[in-house]
Amino acid sequence: MTTMADKRADLAGPGVSTYAEVAKVLPSGYRSILTPRQTMHALYEAKRYIEDGLARELNLMLVQVPLIVSRESGVNDMLDRDGSRTPVEFPAGLGLDEPIHAQIVQAATKWKRVALRQFGFEAGEGLNTDMRAVRKDYFLDHDHSAYVDQWDWEKAITAADRNLDFLKASVRGIWRVLTGAERHVQALYPQLADPRYPSLPEELHFVHAEEILEMYPDLPRKQRETRILQDHPAVFIVGIGYPLADGLPHEMRAADYDDWITDTSAATGKPTHGLNGDILVWNPVTGRRHELSSMGIRVTKETLRAQMEMAGLESDLALPYHQAILKDEIPLSIGGGIGQSRTYMLLLRKAHLGEVSVTVWPDELKRICAEKDIHVLE
C-alpha cells in the first residue's frame, strides 16, 4: 500500500534512481531503426520542421539565448522550489578586482520574459530559442541527462489571455507541430512507421492534476501519470505546483515563473488551481511515460508575491528579475520548454537519450546499454 512518505519521495525529482532499475527499464531485444548517420539527418530535419512550425503556430522568432548568466541577476532557473538542484557556478573575468559570479543556465525560463522587452515584442508576439543548459543534479538514466537542450519559448500576452482556454489553445498549437514533425520524418524514413510503435494521436487529452488524483488516489505522481497514459497515450496535465486534495502538489514547481496558484474553479467546476502544465506521452520503445514539455502562463506581480510567500522565498523578491515583475517593467507572458533530445528520442524510436545527443554518461550505464545493443554517442 502506498504511504504519504512514498508520495513525498516521488516529488524528489527526475530519474529512475538506481542503475539496477535502469537495467530493468531499458528494453531487451532492441535494435535502432536508423543508423547513427541517418539519425543525425532525421534529427536535423525534425529540428527545422519544429522550429518553423513553432514560429507559425505561436508567432515566434528565433533569438540568441545565454549559456551563462550572473548569480546577481536572479534569472537562472532553479527548477523547483526546494533548492535541491543548484547551477554550476564559477568566477569569470580575468584581471577583475571582483570577478563576475557566473552561472551556467539550468534553463532560460526567466531570461526569456525579460528578453521580450529587450527585443520589443508586443502582445501576441514571441521568441523561441535553441537553448543549451547543464543540470548537474540529475540522476543520469535513459531519458535524463546533465546536458539539456530545449526549445525555450516565450510570448507576450494580455491580461485577458490569462485563462485556461488560452493555455489549451497554445498547447494544441505545439501538439500540431510535434505530430507534423513525426509525419515529416516518417516520410523521409518510412521504416520509422513501425507497427510496434504507434504514431502520436492527433488529439491531445487534457486533464487536471486534481482529476488524476481523484482517479488514482493511492498512487504516487509518476505512477498516476503512467496509469492515465494507458488510456490516453498523450496528455496535457494542467495545474502543477499547487497542493492537491492530498496536501501535496502533483510535482514541485519553482515559485517565480509558472502561475500555479490562480484559482480556476469557475472554469472547471471543481476546486482547481494553476495556469500551467506538462505534455506527457507513452513511449512505445521504452514502455514508459515520457515528458516532452513543461509550460504555463507566467506569474503576475500578485501571484508572484503569493507563490514566493508560500514557498518561503520572500527574500528573493529583491532580485532584479523579480523587481521587474513587481514594477510591471516586463510583459505578461506565456512560455515553456520543449525537450529537443526528448522529442528526437521519441520521433526516431530510440531507447536512450545518448543515441541523439552527445554528453557524459556513467560507465555503469554505458555497460548496461552495450549489453542491450543500445549504442550511445561519445
Steps between C-alpha positions, in 0.01 A plus 500: 500500500628846409575727795526878521878452532499321163313792345743753648797301373346507152534880503876478544564542131573332168693185436446130562729511811718184473681335212355164594161657425630659180609155381142383548355806325709485182337273241636157412523393137542862390662597173509857373291551187736766367878498474690775688543692174132467405412601854688829468334576166151426633573691820588821318203461267276477806677797659439726200140386468426564868669841511311612190177354636529673838564829321183449296268366771603733785634801306857461627841594364835345589734712712834449670491362854762506779695198616641702793327751730609680815391376840385851596257526208271237651404379152638146528235232522506321838276223351292453817452671833686271741849619405626149426630568149761770487673641191863460405670820621844647436686835515536669160707796387878485504656801673182626666532605865162336556437216251151450360311229687405309185256213478426259216127512436278209602231640269424840349155526656543834673741653250244459222241717667748783544612444140147572373558861604858504369387398151188717505235229465137610527205291622450206264867491398776290650842343484641152472851388592733211428588470869785297650538447876670292767309330781763329710263373770303256285523124533629397158277234350347425159315832466670737746833659418732757655498671160163649410381634164162665469292725284447759772228734376311799640214713368361834618130492588227723640323469835195366314710206374573374851250211499478126439354536150798702383741255663332205328496674161876555528556136596297382202718710271812333636340158462422566133869575447618183677260268316592670171869445575433131553330474160790691344775266623290195415465627142881520483555166674188282455652228720427726800129426447559167671176324609661426838512871571167679446515858376392789722123559518374806315319626810656569839296412810473777763462404865555689824745365758215505751295271275784249468532492879126431525540210254804345670513634858738233628764531230807727509521766232712309245281194531188715453650637180593152380150375572312773313729456199364146465162650409623819334846464338551878483383734776541855622483505879373839618573656838845393622644659813203580724420252780228254396232342713754267664708800613782449247557663160495275196863603464718775643521815288712810547302786653614778268403411144192278440176613662384196698302686765219666301158356585342340191193355674257716301628344176522138619205481739713349776775623736797546264799731471767575244551636149782265409569138417704226330471307174561130564477208259534126511831392350442165326875430471579530871152408618499798735359849554691761302489873575539731201415846629435709808329835447261752640359848526748697709453670835366852545636721774215381726543129437880529514481648849246239613703206364829627641341540843353151475845364411673698777712690247389858566863619520548421129243767412784753528679349198492697172284246314238494773505877535435535126181297542393685815551836327319396176819553300471182294201360309247248617586179320455132433792271434659162537773259412477211253773242545690465174679171564189366672300578185761349264519190719124452465462583130804294392403198715806506724541328836748747649571874490864418432404380151401853398727723713865496603577545870651317798353175629614277787704195401242278667223643284709465182567136590128432549422668167766300314357176638160600358636602158441870574790702363538842663692774323836606647 
